Structure formats: C-alpha cells, structure tokens
Amino acid sequence: MVDVKCLSDYELQNELHKLGFSPGPILSSTRKLYENKLMQLLVSSPCALMMNGPGKQHRTQDYED
C-alpha cells in the first residue's frame, strides 16, 4: 500500500483525484485530513470496484437474454 505520509502535496492531490475525490488546497493545516481521506479511499476502492464491476456486467447480460 502507498505510504501517504511520504507523498508530496502534488502526489497526494493526484492520488485523491484518481480515486474520484476533489481536494481543496493541501496546506499544513489540511494535509492530515487529506492523508486520512486517501487512506479511506484506498481501503474502500477495491471492494467498491469488485461489487460494481462484475455485478453490472452480469445484470446487463441477464437483461439481454
């Protein structure tokens, strides 16, 4: 897993954007908040992808039959 504390502000912002979260400015006062948010998104993203990805494909195939 990514060590969020080692990311630069720019890298932290990019990682959040990749996961669909649009952060405000990353400052010394907000950095910890965004590090925690990134950790939450990293933990929850694989589960969400597994639940939404294949399930949607199977439902679409069911309707076509």
JODACOR-V55215 format. One record per run of one state. SS is the DSSP state (hx for helix, st for strand, lp for the rest). FROM is the first residue (numbers start at 1). LEN is the number of residues. If there is no record, write none. Layout:
{{SS	FROM	LEN} {SS	FROM	LEN}}
//
This chain:
{{lp	1	3} {hx	4	3} {lp	7	2} {hx	9	10} {lp	19	12} {hx	31	34} {lp	65	1}}
//
